[in-house]
Amino acid sequence: MRRSEGREIGRLGEHIAAEFLRRRGFTIIQANYRRPWGEIDIIAVKGNTVRFVEVKSVSRESRPRDISREIDNRPEEMVQAHKLKKIARTAMLYMEEMRDEREYQIDVVGVVMDVHARTARCRLFEQVVDDEL
C-alpha cells in the first residue's frame, strides 16, 4: 500500500468514526487537533466527560470470514503504549490550554472498512489509559 493510500484510509476512517460516535450520543468538538508534541484524531464530549479519541483504521477486501481474518481485523490493537502516552500528554495540555476542569479520558475507535463493498465496522474502547501510563 502506498503512503497516500494509507492516509486516505485514515481520513476516511476518522470520518466514519466521528459519525459512529455522533450516533452514540457524542458531540464532536474538534477533529485533528495537532500540536508539536502530539495529535488527537477526535475530541468529543459525552455526558460531562471530554473524550480524546484515537482512531485506528484498516481496509480489508471482502473475503469469507475465518479465524485468522478475525484476528487480523482488530486495528485497535495496533495502538501502542507510547502512542497512548503521547495522546494522554496532549490531552492533559489541551485541558490546561482550554482551562477545562471536567473529567476526561482516552478512548480508541477501531474501524475495519471494506472500501469496495462500502461497509465499515466500528468498535469503541473506552478509557484505555489508566493513571499509571
Sequence and secondary structure as in RCSB ss.txt:
>XXXX:A:sequence
MRRSEGREIGRLGEHIAAEFLRRRGFTIIQANYRRPWGEIDIIAVKGNTVRFVEVKSVSRESRPRDISREIDNRP
EEMVQAHKLKKIARTAMLYMEEMRDEREYQIDVVGVVMDVHARTARCRLFEQVVDDEL
>XXXX:A:secstr
  HHHHHHHHHHHHHHHHHHHHHTT EEEEEEEEETTEEEEEEEEETTEEEEEEEEEEE       HHHHHHT G
GGG  HHHHHHHHHHHHHHHHHHT  SEEEEEEEEEEEETTTTEEEEEEE     TT 
